[in-house]
């Protein structure tokens, strides 16, 4: 933690890995948010905890797949299944909800 300074950030000595959140910290923050009456923030933090150990490129691919007209229903279902397999049920549920909305609104590829 002593290496995380503004100077090191400005000098380019820090990478994204140095700033990555720990899933346990995010889960704790979700508990605090829930206790503070903010269940939506708590759910967002729990999804973030599920993704905290996922490679950055995979997270960006997930983001890209969830953009309108980027994925078919089958592709989103495969993405949902892969998230369940890697222990990310909340993220999988979000993909499932998005697929249903995209189908209803004509936003699938």
Biopython code that builds the backbone (N, CA, C, O; Angstrom):
import numpy as np
from Bio.PDB.StructureBuilder import StructureBuilder

atoms = [
    (1, "UNK", "N", (0.808, -1.199, 0.000)),
    (1, "UNK", "CA", (0.000, 0.000, 0.000)),
    (1, "UNK", "C", (0.851, 1.263, 0.000)),
    (1, "UNK", "O", (0.406, 2.302, -0.489)),
    (2, "UNK", "N", (2.046, 1.198, 0.529)),
    (2, "UNK", "CA", (2.895, 2.385, 0.578)),
    (2, "UNK", "C", (3.323, 2.843, -0.811)),
    (2, "UNK", "O", (3.696, 4.002, -0.997)),
    (3, "UNK", "N", (3.270, 1.936, -1.790)),
    (3, "UNK", "CA", (3.674, 2.288, -3.151)),
    (3, "UNK", "C", (2.575, 3.004, -3.925)),
    (3, "UNK", "O", (2.827, 3.569, -4.990)),
    (4, "UNK", "N", (1.357, 2.982, -3.392)),
    (4, "UNK", "CA", (0.249, 3.637, -4.081)),
    (4, "UNK", "C", (0.216, 5.101, -3.642)),
    (4, "UNK", "O", (-0.369, 5.468, -2.623)),
    (5, "UNK", "N", (0.877, 5.915, -4.467)),
    (5, "UNK", "CA", (0.947, 7.340, -4.195)),
    (5, "UNK", "C", (0.587, 8.097, -5.464)),
    (5, "UNK", "O", (0.617, 7.539, -6.561)),
    (6, "UNK", "N", (0.250, 9.358, -5.310)),
    (6, "UNK", "CA", (-0.036, 10.196, -6.471)),
    (6, "UNK", "C", (1.198, 10.282, -7.364)),
    (6, "UNK", "O", (1.093, 10.226, -8.589)),
    (7, "UNK", "N", (2.355, 10.418, -6.747)),
    (7, "UNK", "CA", (3.586, 10.500, -7.522)),
    (7, "UNK", "C", (3.815, 9.267, -8.379)),
    (7, "UNK", "O", (4.164, 9.386, -9.554)),
    (8, "UNK", "N", (3.625, 8.086, -7.810)),
    (8, "UNK", "CA", (3.797, 6.852, -8.580)),
    (8, "UNK", "C", (2.753, 6.735, -9.685)),
    (8, "UNK", "O", (3.038, 6.210, -10.761)),
    (9, "UNK", "N", (1.554, 7.221, -9.420)),
    (9, "UNK", "CA", (0.517, 7.195, -10.456)),
    (9, "UNK", "C", (0.890, 8.122, -11.602)),
    (9, "UNK", "O", (0.782, 7.743, -12.768)),
    (10, "UNK", "N", (1.326, 9.323, -11.283)),
    (10, "UNK", "CA", (1.716, 10.299, -12.304)),
    (10, "UNK", "C", (2.921, 9.805, -13.098)),
    (10, "UNK", "O", (3.002, 10.019, -14.308)),
    (11, "UNK", "N", (3.848, 9.149, -12.423)),
    (11, "UNK", "CA", (5.056, 8.650, -13.084)),
    (11, "UNK", "C", (4.819, 7.358, -13.860)),
    (11, "UNK", "O", (5.745, 6.832, -14.477)),
    (12, "UNK", "N", (3.591, 6.839, -13.839)),
    (12, "UNK", "CA", (3.273, 5.622, -14.571)),
    (12, "UNK", "C", (3.807, 4.365, -13.927)),
    (12, "UNK", "O", (3.953, 3.344, -14.599)),
    (13, "UNK", "N", (4.100, 4.414, -12.645)),
    (13, "UNK", "CA", (4.643, 3.256, -11.943)),
    (13, "UNK", "C", (3.562, 2.331, -11.398)),
    (13, "UNK", "O", (3.870, 1.279, -10.838)),
    (14, "UNK", "N", (2.310, 2.712, -11.556)),
    (14, "UNK", "CA", (1.204, 1.881, -11.089)),
    (14, "UNK", "C", (0.430, 1.355, -12.280)),
    (14, "UNK", "O", (0.217, 2.062, -13.265)),
    (15, "UNK", "N", (0.014, 0.109, -12.178)),
    (15, "UNK", "CA", (-0.831, -0.484, -13.208)),
    (15, "UNK", "C", (-2.214, -0.755, -12.646)),
    (15, "UNK", "O", (-2.463, -0.556, -11.457)),
    (16, "UNK", "N", (-3.106, -1.208, -13.504)),
    (16, "UNK", "CA", (-4.455, -1.508, -13.051)),
    (16, "UNK", "C", (-4.466, -2.578, -11.970)),
    (16, "UNK", "O", (-5.303, -2.545, -11.067)),
    (17, "UNK", "N", (-3.547, -3.520, -12.058)),
    (17, "UNK", "CA", (-3.478, -4.573, -11.046)),
    (17, "UNK", "C", (-3.190, -4.038, -9.657)),
    (17, "UNK", "O", (-3.607, -4.626, -8.659)),
    (18, "UNK", "N", (-2.476, -2.920, -9.592)),
    (18, "UNK", "CA", (-2.169, -2.308, -8.297)),
    (18, "UNK", "C", (-3.406, -1.705, -7.647)),
    (18, "UNK", "O", (-3.455, -1.531, -6.430)),
    (19, "UNK", "N", (-4.396, -1.390, -8.458)),
    (19, "UNK", "CA", (-5.583, -0.699, -7.961)),
    (19, "UNK", "C", (-6.815, -1.593, -7.904)),
    (19, "UNK", "O", (-7.896, -1.133, -7.534)),
    (20, "UNK", "N", (-6.668, -2.844, -8.259)),
    (20, "UNK", "CA", (-7.803, -3.770, -8.304)),
    (20, "UNK", "C", (-8.385, -3.974, -6.908)),
    (20, "UNK", "O", (-7.654, -4.135, -5.931)),
    (21, "UNK", "N", (-9.705, -3.963, -6.835)),
    (21, "UNK", "CA", (-10.397, -4.165, -5.561)),
    (21, "UNK", "C", (-10.450, -5.656, -5.227)),
    (21, "UNK", "O", (-10.543, -6.504, -6.114)),
    (22, "UNK", "N", (-10.390, -5.946, -3.967)),
    (22, "UNK", "CA", (-10.514, -7.310, -3.471)),
    (22, "UNK", "C", (-11.997, -7.652, -3.354)),
    (22, "UNK", "O", (-12.771, -6.838, -2.852)),
    (23, "UNK", "N", (-12.412, -8.838, -3.807)),
    (23, "UNK", "CA", (-13.824, -9.203, -3.708)),
    (23, "UNK", "C", (-14.384, -9.105, -2.282)),
    (23, "UNK", "O", (-15.539, -8.722, -2.095)),
    (24, "UNK", "N", (-13.573, -9.449, -1.286)),
    (24, "UNK", "CA", (-14.044, -9.381, 0.099)),
    (24, "UNK", "C", (-14.336, -7.942, 0.513)),
    (24, "UNK", "O", (-15.287, -7.689, 1.253)),
    (25, "UNK", "N", (-13.527, -7.005, 0.042)),
    (25, "UNK", "CA", (-13.754, -5.591, 0.360)),
    (25, "UNK", "C", (-15.045, -5.110, -0.291)),
    (25, "UNK", "O", (-15.838, -4.406, 0.335)),
    (26, "UNK", "N", (-15.252, -5.491, -1.547)),
    (26, "UNK", "CA", (-16.479, -5.106, -2.237)),
    (26, "UNK", "C", (-17.710, -5.711, -1.571)),
    (26, "UNK", "O", (-18.746, -5.055, -1.463)),
    (27, "UNK", "N", (-17.600, -6.952, -1.128)),
    (27, "UNK", "CA", (-18.706, -7.599, -0.433)),
    (27, "UNK", "C", (-19.008, -6.879, 0.876)),
    (27, "UNK", "O", (-20.173, -6.687, 1.225)),
    (28, "UNK", "N", (-17.975, -6.485, 1.596)),
    (28, "UNK", "CA", (-18.171, -5.727, 2.832)),
    (28, "UNK", "C", (-18.840, -4.378, 2.538)),
    (28, "UNK", "O", (-19.748, -3.965, 3.259)),
    (29, "UNK", "N", (-18.395, -3.702, 1.491)),
    (29, "UNK", "CA", (-19.013, -2.433, 1.119)),
    (29, "UNK", "C", (-20.485, -2.629, 0.762)),
    (29, "UNK", "O", (-21.311, -1.760, 1.039)),
    (30, "UNK", "N", (-20.815, -3.768, 0.150)),
    (30, "UNK", "CA", (-22.213, -4.067, -0.173)),
    (30, "UNK", "C", (-23.037, -4.220, 1.101)),
    (30, "UNK", "O", (-24.176, -3.759, 1.169)),
    (31, "UNK", "N", (-22.464, -4.861, 2.099)),
    (31, "UNK", "CA", (-23.151, -5.020, 3.382)),
    (31, "UNK", "C", (-23.422, -3.655, 4.004)),
    (31, "UNK", "O", (-24.509, -3.413, 4.527)),
    (32, "UNK", "N", (-22.451, -2.778, 3.949)),
    (32, "UNK", "CA", (-22.611, -1.428, 4.498)),
    (32, "UNK", "C", (-23.681, -0.660, 3.715)),
    (32, "UNK", "O", (-24.514, 0.026, 4.309)),
    (33, "UNK", "N", (-23.659, -0.774, 2.404)),
    (33, "UNK", "CA", (-24.651, -0.086, 1.575)),
    (33, "UNK", "C", (-26.058, -0.591, 1.878)),
    (33, "UNK", "O", (-26.997, 0.197, 1.989)),
    (34, "UNK", "N", (-26.196, -1.896, 2.011)),
    (34, "UNK", "CA", (-27.504, -2.492, 2.336)),
    (34, "UNK", "C", (-27.992, -1.985, 3.691)),
    (34, "UNK", "O", (-29.152, -1.599, 3.839)),
    (35, "UNK", "N", (-27.098, -1.989, 4.676)),
    (35, "UNK", "CA", (-27.457, -1.511, 6.018)),
    (35, "UNK", "C", (-27.801, -0.025, 6.004)),
    (35, "UNK", "O", (-28.590, 0.442, 6.826)),
    (36, "UNK", "N", (-27.211, 0.710, 5.077)),
    (36, "UNK", "CA", (-27.473, 2.138, 4.954)),
    (36, "UNK", "C", (-28.696, 2.458, 4.110)),
    (36, "UNK", "O", (-28.970, 3.622, 3.816)),
    (37, "UNK", "N", (-29.424, 1.430, 3.724)),
    (37, "UNK", "CA", (-30.657, 1.651, 2.978)),
    (37, "UNK", "C", (-30.473, 1.843, 1.481)),
    (37, "UNK", "O", (-31.322, 2.452, 0.830)),
    (38, "UNK", "N", (-29.386, 1.338, 0.928)),
    (38, "UNK", "CA", (-29.144, 1.480, -0.503)),
    (38, "UNK", "C", (-28.957, 0.105, -1.146)),
    (38, "UNK", "O", (-27.834, -0.284, -1.467)),
    (39, "UNK", "N", (-30.057, -0.630, -1.333)),
    (39, "UNK", "CA", (-29.944, -1.990, -1.873)),
    (39, "UNK", "C", (-29.441, -2.039, -3.315)),
    (39, "UNK", "O", (-28.785, -3.007, -3.700)),
    (40, "UNK", "N", (-29.735, -1.020, -4.114)),
    (40, "UNK", "CA", (-29.264, -1.025, -5.495)),
    (40, "UNK", "C", (-27.741, -0.910, -5.547)),
    (40, "UNK", "O", (-27.091, -1.619, -6.315)),
    (41, "UNK", "N", (-27.174, -0.026, -4.735)),
    (41, "UNK", "CA", (-25.725, 0.076, -4.666)),
    (41, "UNK", "C", (-25.124, -1.229, -4.150)),
    (41, "UNK", "O", (-24.094, -1.684, -4.649)),
    (42, "UNK", "N", (-25.768, -1.827, -3.151)),
    (42, "UNK", "CA", (-25.288, -3.098, -2.611)),
    (42, "UNK", "C", (-25.234, -4.162, -3.703)),
    (42, "UNK", "O", (-24.253, -4.899, -3.802)),
    (43, "UNK", "N", (-26.273, -4.248, -4.517)),
    (43, "UNK", "CA", (-26.302, -5.240, -5.603)),
    (43, "UNK", "C", (-25.207, -4.957, -6.628)),
    (43, "UNK", "O", (-24.568, -5.888, -7.120)),
    (44, "UNK", "N", (-24.985, -3.695, -6.953)),
    (44, "UNK", "CA", (-23.908, -3.332, -7.888)),
    (44, "UNK", "C", (-22.551, -3.738, -7.337)),
    (44, "UNK", "O", (-21.704, -4.246, -8.072)),
    (45, "UNK", "N", (-22.344, -3.518, -6.048)),
    (45, "UNK", "CA", (-21.064, -3.895, -5.433)),
    (45, "UNK", "C", (-20.881, -5.406, -5.409)),
    (45, "UNK", "O", (-19.764, -5.895, -5.575)),
    (46, "UNK", "N", (-21.962, -6.150, -5.207)),
    (46, "UNK", "CA", (-21.862, -7.617, -5.221)),
    (46, "UNK", "C", (-21.539, -8.128, -6.617)),
    (46, "UNK", "O", (-20.781, -9.086, -6.767)),
    (47, "UNK", "N", (-22.108, -7.495, -7.645)),
    (47, "UNK", "CA", (-21.736, -7.875, -9.015)),
    (47, "UNK", "C", (-20.270, -7.526, -9.277)),
    (47, "UNK", "O", (-19.552, -8.288, -9.924)),
    (48, "UNK", "N", (-19.836, -6.386, -8.777)),
    (48, "UNK", "CA", (-18.426, -6.006, -8.935)),
    (48, "UNK", "C", (-17.510, -7.012, -8.248)),
    (48, "UNK", "O", (-16.439, -7.334, -8.761)),
    (49, "UNK", "N", (-17.931, -7.505, -7.091)),
    (49, "UNK", "CA", (-17.130, -8.514, -6.379)),
    (49, "UNK", "C", (-16.987, -9.778, -7.220)),
    (49, "UNK", "O", (-15.932, -10.412, -7.233)),
    (50, "UNK", "N", (-18.063, -10.139, -7.924)),
    (50, "UNK", "CA", (-17.993, -11.324, -8.780)),
    (50, "UNK", "C", (-17.002, -11.124, -9.928)),
    (50, "UNK", "O", (-16.355, -12.076, -10.365)),
    (51, "UNK", "N", (-16.885, -9.902, -10.409)),
    (51, "UNK", "CA", (-16.022, -9.623, -11.560)),
    (51, "UNK", "C", (-14.612, -9.185, -11.177)),
    (51, "UNK", "O", (-13.760, -9.015, -12.049)),
    (52, "UNK", "N", (-14.359, -9.003, -9.886)),
    (52, "UNK", "CA", (-13.076, -8.448, -9.450)),
    (52, "UNK", "C", (-11.888, -9.336, -9.817)),
    (52, "UNK", "O", (-10.769, -8.837, -9.943)),
    (53, "UNK", "N", (-12.102, -10.609, -9.986)),
    (53, "UNK", "CA", (-10.995, -11.506, -10.322)),
    (53, "UNK", "C", (-10.963, -11.857, -11.811)),
    (53, "UNK", "O", (-10.109, -12.626, -12.253)),
    (54, "UNK", "N", (-11.890, -11.296, -12.574)),
    (54, "UNK", "CA", (-11.953, -11.570, -14.006)),
    (54, "UNK", "C", (-10.975, -10.654, -14.738)),
    (54, "UNK", "O", (-10.850, -9.475, -14.406)),
    (55, "UNK", "N", (-10.298, -11.194, -15.715)),
    (55, "UNK", "CA", (-9.346, -10.451, -16.528)),
    (55, "UNK", "C", (-10.024, -9.227, -17.160)),
    (55, "UNK", "O", (-11.186, -9.294, -17.562)),
    (56, "UNK", "N", (-9.295, -8.118, -17.243)),
    (56, "UNK", "CA", (-9.835, -6.865, -17.777)),
    (56, "UNK", "C", (-10.401, -7.029, -19.190)),
    (56, "UNK", "O", (-11.451, -6.470, -19.507)),
    (57, "UNK", "N", (-9.715, -7.785, -20.026)),
    (57, "UNK", "CA", (-10.191, -7.978, -21.402)),
    (57, "UNK", "C", (-11.534, -8.704, -21.418)),
    (57, "UNK", "O", (-12.396, -8.416, -22.248)),
    (58, "UNK", "N", (-11.701, -9.644, -20.498)),
    (58, "UNK", "CA", (-12.970, -10.372, -20.419)),
    (58, "UNK", "C", (-14.101, -9.471, -19.933)),
    (58, "UNK", "O", (-15.236, -9.588, -20.396)),
    (59, "UNK", "N", (-13.796, -8.583, -19.011)),
    (59, "UNK", "CA", (-14.812, -7.638, -18.539)),
    (59, "UNK", "C", (-15.225, -6.720, -19.684)),
    (59, "UNK", "O", (-16.410, -6.436, -19.858)),
    (60, "UNK", "N", (-14.257, -6.259, -20.459)),
    (60, "UNK", "CA", (-14.584, -5.394, -21.594)),
    (60, "UNK", "C", (-15.384, -6.150, -22.652)),
    (60, "UNK", "O", (-16.266, -5.572, -23.287)),
    (61, "UNK", "N", (-15.088, -7.426, -22.847)),
    (61, "UNK", "CA", (-15.863, -8.237, -23.787)),
    (61, "UNK", "C", (-17.292, -8.405, -23.287)),
    (61, "UNK", "O", (-18.234, -8.383, -24.080)),
    (62, "UNK", "N", (-17.455, -8.569, -21.998)),
    (62, "UNK", "CA", (-18.793, -8.657, -21.402)),
    (62, "UNK", "C", (-19.555, -7.360, -21.646)),
    (62, "UNK", "O", (-20.714, -7.379, -22.062)),
    (63, "UNK", "N", (-18.899, -6.242, -21.387)),
    (63, "UNK", "CA", (-19.505, -4.937, -21.623)),
    (63, "UNK", "C", (-19.923, -4.797, -23.087)),
    (63, "UNK", "O", (-21.036, -4.360, -23.381)),
    (64, "UNK", "N", (-19.033, -5.166, -23.994)),
    (64, "UNK", "CA", (-19.324, -5.060, -25.423)),
    (64, "UNK", "C", (-20.497, -5.957, -25.819)),
    (64, "UNK", "O", (-21.350, -5.554, -26.610)),
    (65, "UNK", "N", (-20.538, -7.158, -25.273)),
    (65, "UNK", "CA", (-21.623, -8.093, -25.594)),
    (65, "UNK", "C", (-22.982, -7.575, -25.136)),
    (65, "UNK", "O", (-24.010, -7.907, -25.728)),
    (66, "UNK", "N", (-22.985, -6.770, -24.094)),
    (66, "UNK", "CA", (-24.245, -6.257, -23.552)),
    (66, "UNK", "C", (-24.715, -4.966, -24.217)),
    (66, "UNK", "O", (-25.774, -4.444, -23.867)),
    (67, "UNK", "N", (-23.958, -4.455, -25.152)),
    (67, "UNK", "CA", (-24.419, -3.270, -25.871)),
    (67, "UNK", "C", (-25.502, -3.684, -26.848)),
    (67, "UNK", "O", (-25.435, -4.779, -27.408)),
    (68, "UNK", "N", (-26.503, -2.835, -27.069)),
    (68, "UNK", "CA", (-27.588, -3.178, -28.008)),
    (68, "UNK", "C", (-27.058, -3.549, -29.386)),
    (68, "UNK", "O", (-26.104, -2.955, -29.888)),
    (69, "UNK", "N", (-27.703, -4.546, -29.981)),
    (69, "UNK", "CA", (-27.416, -5.023, -31.345)),
    (69, "UNK", "C", (-26.042, -5.666, -31.484)),
    (69, "UNK", "O", (-25.567, -5.827, -32.608)),
    (70, "UNK", "N", (-25.379, -6.041, -30.383)),
    (70, "UNK", "CA", (-24.052, -6.650, -30.453)),
    (70, "UNK", "C", (-24.090, -8.165, -30.326)),
    (70, "UNK", "O", (-23.163, -8.844, -30.767)),
    (71, "UNK", "N", (-25.163, -8.711, -29.721)),
    (71, "UNK", "CA", (-25.198, -10.153, -29.451)),
    (71, "UNK", "C", (-26.543, -10.734, -29.842)),
    (71, "UNK", "O", (-27.568, -10.051, -29.827)),
    (72, "UNK", "N", (-26.514, -12.014, -30.194)),
    (72, "UNK", "CA", (-27.748, -12.749, -30.425)),
    (72, "UNK", "C", (-28.250, -13.289, -29.090)),
    (72, "UNK", "O", (-27.536, -13.256, -28.087)),
    (73, "UNK", "N", (-29.483, -13.786, -29.088)),
    (73, "UNK", "CA", (-30.023, -14.392, -27.871)),
    (73, "UNK", "C", (-29.166, -15.582, -27.451)),
    (73, "UNK", "O", (-28.910, -15.775, -26.262)),
    (74, "UNK", "N", (-28.723, -16.379, -28.418)),
    (74, "UNK", "CA", (-27.893, -17.548, -28.109)),
    (74, "UNK", "C", (-26.549, -17.132, -27.517)),
    (74, "UNK", "O", (-26.053, -17.774, -26.591)),
    (75, "UNK", "N", (-25.962, -16.062, -28.045)),
    (75, "UNK", "CA", (-24.675, -15.583, -27.511)),
    (75, "UNK", "C", (-24.832, -15.084, -26.075)),
    (75, "UNK", "O", (-23.977, -15.339, -25.227)),
    (76, "UNK", "N", (-25.920, -14.376, -25.807)),
    (76, "UNK", "CA", (-26.147, -13.900, -24.447)),
    (76, "UNK", "C", (-26.428, -15.064, -23.506)),
    (76, "UNK", "O", (-26.023, -15.030, -22.344)),
    (77, "UNK", "N", (-27.113, -16.090, -23.990)),
    (77, "UNK", "CA", (-27.358, -17.265, -23.153)),
    (77, "UNK", "C", (-26.057, -17.992, -22.852)),
    (77, "UNK", "O", (-25.859, -18.473, -21.737)),
    (78, "UNK", "N", (-25.176, -18.075, -23.826)),
    (78, "UNK", "CA", (-23.859, -18.693, -23.595)),
    (78, "UNK", "C", (-23.038, -17.866, -22.608)),
    (78, "UNK", "O", (-22.330, -18.420, -21.768)),
    (79, "UNK", "N", (-23.134, -16.557, -22.710)),
    (79, "UNK", "CA", (-22.440, -15.679, -21.766)),
    (79, "UNK", "C", (-22.991, -15.875, -20.361)),
    (79, "UNK", "O", (-22.227, -15.946, -19.398)),
    (80, "UNK", "N", (-24.301, -15.962, -20.241)),
    (80, "UNK", "CA", (-24.943, -16.211, -18.950)),
    (80, "UNK", "C", (-24.447, -17.516, -18.352)),
    (80, "UNK", "O", (-24.095, -17.567, -17.173)),
    (81, "UNK", "N", (-24.416, -18.562, -19.151)),
    (81, "UNK", "CA", (-23.963, -19.869, -18.676)),
    (81, "UNK", "C", (-22.497, -19.833, -18.243)),
    (81, "UNK", "O", (-22.122, -20.463, -17.254)),
    (82, "UNK", "N", (-21.672, -19.093, -18.989)),
    (82, "UNK", "CA", (-20.258, -19.010, -18.617)),
    (82, "UNK", "C", (-20.071, -18.255, -17.304)),
    (82, "UNK", "O", (-19.181, -18.583, -16.519)),
    (83, "UNK", "N", (-20.891, -17.263, -17.068)),
    (83, "UNK", "CA", (-20.817, -16.527, -15.801)),
    (83, "UNK", "C", (-21.245, -17.401, -14.626)),
    (83, "UNK", "O", (-20.643, -17.344, -13.554)),
    (84, "UNK", "N", (-22.271, -18.198, -14.828)),
    (84, "UNK", "CA", (-22.699, -19.127, -13.775)),
    (84, "UNK", "C", (-21.570, -20.112, -13.486)),
    (84, "UNK", "O", (-21.270, -20.398, -12.327)),
    (85, "UNK", "N", (-20.948, -20.627, -14.541)),
    (85, "UNK", "CA", (-19.872, -21.611, -14.370)),
    (85, "UNK", "C", (-18.674, -21.036, -13.625)),
    (85, "UNK", "O", (-17.968, -21.769, -12.933)),
    (86, "UNK", "N", (-18.439, -19.744, -13.756)),
    (86, "UNK", "CA", (-17.285, -19.150, -13.073)),
    (86, "UNK", "C", (-17.660, -18.544, -11.731)),
    (86, "UNK", "O", (-16.859, -17.835, -11.122)),
    (87, "UNK", "N", (-18.893, -18.822, -11.260)),
    (87, "UNK", "CA", (-19.298, -18.391, -9.920)),
    (87, "UNK", "C", (-19.760, -16.952, -9.848)),
    (87, "UNK", "O", (-19.550, -16.280, -8.839)),
    (88, "UNK", "N", (-20.390, -16.472, -10.913)),
    (88, "UNK", "CA", (-20.888, -15.096, -10.953)),
    (88, "UNK", "C", (-22.392, -15.088, -11.230)),
    (88, "UNK", "O", (-22.824, -14.603, -12.276)),
    (89, "UNK", "N", (-23.202, -15.626, -10.293)),
    (89, "UNK", "CA", (-24.640, -15.744, -10.550)),
    (89, "UNK", "C", (-25.363, -14.398, -10.667)),
    (89, "UNK", "O", (-26.333, -14.286, -11.415)),
    (90, "UNK", "N", (-24.909, -13.396, -9.948)),
    (90, "UNK", "CA", (-25.562, -12.083, -10.045)),
    (90, "UNK", "C", (-25.322, -11.460, -11.423)),
    (90, "UNK", "O", (-26.235, -10.890, -12.021)),
    (91, "UNK", "N", (-24.106, -11.571, -11.913)),
    (91, "UNK", "CA", (-23.804, -11.066, -13.252)),
    (91, "UNK", "C", (-24.561, -11.865, -14.301)),
    (91, "UNK", "O", (-25.029, -11.302, -15.290)),
    (92, "UNK", "N", (-24.685, -13.165, -14.097)),
    (92, "UNK", "CA", (-25.439, -14.011, -15.014)),
    (92, "UNK", "C", (-26.904, -13.592, -15.048)),
    (92, "UNK", "O", (-27.513, -13.559, -16.117)),
    (93, "UNK", "N", (-27.466, -13.276, -13.904)),
    (93, "UNK", "CA", (-28.859, -12.825, -13.843)),
    (93, "UNK", "C", (-29.034, -11.504, -14.582)),
    (93, "UNK", "O", (-30.051, -11.289, -15.241)),
    (94, "UNK", "N", (-28.051, -10.623, -14.474)),
    (94, "UNK", "CA", (-28.113, -9.352, -15.192)),
    (94, "UNK", "C", (-28.107, -9.582, -16.701)),
    (94, "UNK", "O", (-28.857, -8.931, -17.428)),
    (95, "UNK", "N", (-27.272, -10.499, -17.174)),
    (95, "UNK", "CA", (-27.232, -10.826, -18.603)),
    (95, "UNK", "C", (-28.568, -11.420, -19.033)),
    (95, "UNK", "O", (-29.076, -11.090, -20.105)),
    (96, "UNK", "N", (-29.134, -12.282, -18.216)),
    (96, "UNK", "CA", (-30.431, -12.886, -18.533)),
    (96, "UNK", "C", (-31.517, -11.808, -18.635)),
    (96, "UNK", "O", (-32.340, -11.841, -19.549)),
    (97, "UNK", "N", (-31.517, -10.864, -17.707)),
    (97, "UNK", "CA", (-32.492, -9.768, -17.743)),
    (97, "UNK", "C", (-32.298, -8.907, -18.983)),
    (97, "UNK", "O", (-33.264, -8.514, -19.637)),
    (98, "UNK", "N", (-31.048, -8.621, -19.296)),
    (98, "UNK", "CA", (-30.759, -7.819, -20.488)),
    (98, "UNK", "C", (-31.234, -8.530, -21.749)),
    (98, "UNK", "O", (-31.808, -7.897, -22.636)),
    (99, "UNK", "N", (-31.004, -9.827, -21.839)),
    (99, "UNK", "CA", (-31.426, -10.598, -23.015)),
    (99, "UNK", "C", (-32.939, -10.535, -23.187)),
    (99, "UNK", "O", (-33.430, -10.402, -24.308)),
    (100, "UNK", "N", (-33.674, -10.628, -22.096)),
    (100, "UNK", "CA", (-35.136, -10.565, -22.170)),
    (100, "UNK", "C", (-35.598, -9.186, -22.647)),
    (100, "UNK", "O", (-36.491, -9.080, -23.487)),
    (101, "UNK", "N", (-34.993, -8.151, -22.114)),
    (101, "UNK", "CA", (-35.358, -6.787, -22.516)),
    (101, "UNK", "C", (-34.971, -6.548, -23.972)),
    (101, "UNK", "O", (-35.750, -5.974, -24.734)),
    (102, "UNK", "N", (-33.779, -6.981, -24.362)),
    (102, "UNK", "CA", (-33.335, -6.790, -25.740)),
    (102, "UNK", "C", (-34.256, -7.523, -26.712)),
    (102, "UNK", "O", (-34.572, -6.998, -27.779)),
    (103, "UNK", "N", (-34.685, -8.720, -26.355)),
    (103, "UNK", "CA", (-35.599, -9.471, -27.214)),
    (103, "UNK", "C", (-36.934, -8.732, -27.357)),
    (103, "UNK", "O", (-37.486, -8.627, -28.453)),
    (104, "UNK", "N", (-37.432, -8.234, -26.252)),
    (104, "UNK", "CA", (-38.712, -7.536, -26.250)),
    (104, "UNK", "C", (-38.641, -6.222, -27.050)),
    (104, "UNK", "O", (-39.613, -5.836, -27.699)),
    (105, "UNK", "N", (-37.509, -5.553, -26.999)),
    (105, "UNK", "CA", (-37.383, -4.247, -27.653)),
    (105, "UNK", "C", (-36.692, -4.298, -29.023)),
    (105, "UNK", "O", (-36.445, -3.257, -29.633)),
    (106, "UNK", "N", (-36.386, -5.491, -29.496)),
    (106, "UNK", "CA", (-35.750, -5.637, -30.798)),
    (106, "UNK", "C", (-34.307, -5.162, -30.833)),
    (106, "UNK", "O", (-33.856, -4.607, -31.835)),
    (107, "UNK", "N", (-33.583, -5.378, -29.746)),
    (107, "UNK", "CA", (-32.204, -4.905, -29.652)),
    (107, "UNK", "C", (-31.168, -6.015, -29.787)),
    (107, "UNK", "O", (-29.976, -5.783, -29.585)),
    (108, "UNK", "N", (-31.618, -7.223, -30.130)),
    (108, "UNK", "CA", (-30.671, -8.313, -30.360)),
    (108, "UNK", "C", (-30.104, -8.204, -31.769)),
    (108, "UNK", "O", (-30.716, -7.605, -32.654)),
    (109, "UNK", "N", (-28.932, -8.789, -31.965)),
    (109, "UNK", "CA", (-28.322, -8.797, -33.296)),
    (109, "UNK", "C", (-29.002, -9.855, -34.127)),
    (109, "UNK", "O", (-28.652, -10.044, -35.292)),
]
sb = StructureBuilder()
sb.init_structure("model")
sb.init_model(0)
sb.init_chain("A")
sb.init_seg("    ")
for serial, (resi, resn, name, xyz) in enumerate(atoms, 1):
    if name == "N":
        sb.init_residue(resn, " ", resi, " ")
    sb.init_atom(name, np.array(xyz, "f"), 0.0, 1.0, " ", f" {name:<3s}", serial, name[0])
structure = sb.get_structure()
